[in-house]
Amino acid sequence: MRVCMVAYTFYEGDNRVRRYAESLRRRGDEVDAIVLRQPKSSSFCEVSGVNVYKIQKRDIDEKRQIDYLIKLLLFLFRSAVMLTKLHFKKQRYDLIHVHSVPDFEVFAALIPKLFGAKIVLDIHDIVPELFASKFGAKHGSLLFKMLVFVERASMAFADHVIVANHIWHERLISRSVSSKKCSVVMNYPDTHIFTCESSRRIKNGSYIMVYPGTLSIHQGLETAIRAVEMLKKEIPELQLHIYGKGTDEGYFQSLVKELKLEKQVFFNGIVPIEKLPQVISGADIGVEPKLSRTFGNEAFSTKILEFMAMGVPVIASDTLVHKHYFDETLVQFFRSEDVSDLADRILLLRKSSSLRSKLVTNSFKFMKEYNWEAKKHLYHSMVDALVKDK
């Protein structure tokens, strides 16, 4: 089978896109990916057998809504041209897997679809709720209604829709797509990459809390930063290591300077997936601090599962989606945006080796079932059935 992944993302650091692409490649399929290009990187490379075409540079510096929209539309045009070119260059694509955000990126596959390719639309984040939260729009607003219209049109164009969690699955089948055409594939860690290492990096006496992810307000990173400031006297060795990029990075950096935490909080940029296990294995705690009052309340992140797979205790905010999938035997919950409660949880884990051990033991049991190796057949069976119906 010949497959193309299309995503407005940096391939090296996107676990979800890479997991699909590289699992197909490992079973013998020919896989291309059309993605963004980081500054100073090449326009083409091969990663684990996947041909990666980086067609548009992106600096994550959008200040206005129109700046972001222009970049999305430019990528839509460029990806449509590249996709059409690659479709006719060799054997035609059997399957094109398009990743949202944005969901209208699926229309880049128009020409290949007319010539027989099957189209999968993968909803990483549901766009109407994401942008309503980002731009302060109400759910009954004209903007929200327009985004729902685009969502419905995008899903009607696709042959199948994948969504990243069960809460959003129920939402989408209630307003935009039939249940027969929509499946849930969660962000399971790839066990070829995330395996617990018996040897852990020496931390020179520091107590390290790690956050790998997007640097956006709704991710709740401010709560974690302020918790470090609150614990400066009780845990002077505590450090917060942040890995990733985002439109609000400048805000968080300014906050760190304002609180005089330059020696406790460190920004490390985007890390390729291959290096993330080393980063996680050097952590004492993993933190997932999403805000419950925003889009983050329903946005499931693979970070928790990656920490669990690597044997690192997790502290997570009490969002709807976190409590849907986990309980206190697996993670330590804190009240979203409550700096004092997060600080108490950090202090508790610092003092209690038995609690840390219990969380890690339970996590390993949980991860025996909830990992990509155990669940990949759901995706493979779905795409094989689609292509068989061509």
Protein Blocks (a to p, Z undefined) as FASTA:
>chain_A
ZZdddddddfklmmklmmmmmmmmmnopacdddddddehiafbdceehiacddfbdcddf
bfbfklmmmmmmmmmmmmmmmmmmmmmmmccdfbdcdddddfklmmmmmmmmmnopacdd
ddfbafklmmmmmnopafkbmklmmmmmmmmmmmmmpmbdcdfbfklmmmmmmmmpcfkl
pccddddddfklmccdfbdcdeehpacddddddddfklommmmmmmmmmmmmmmmmbccd
dedddfklmmmmmmmmmnopmlmbccebjadfklmmmmmmmpfbdcdfbdfkbmklmmcc
fklmmmmmnopacdddfbfklmmmpcfklbccddehilklmmmmmmmmmmmmmlmmmmmm
mmmmmmmmmcfklmmmmmmmmmmmmmmmZZ
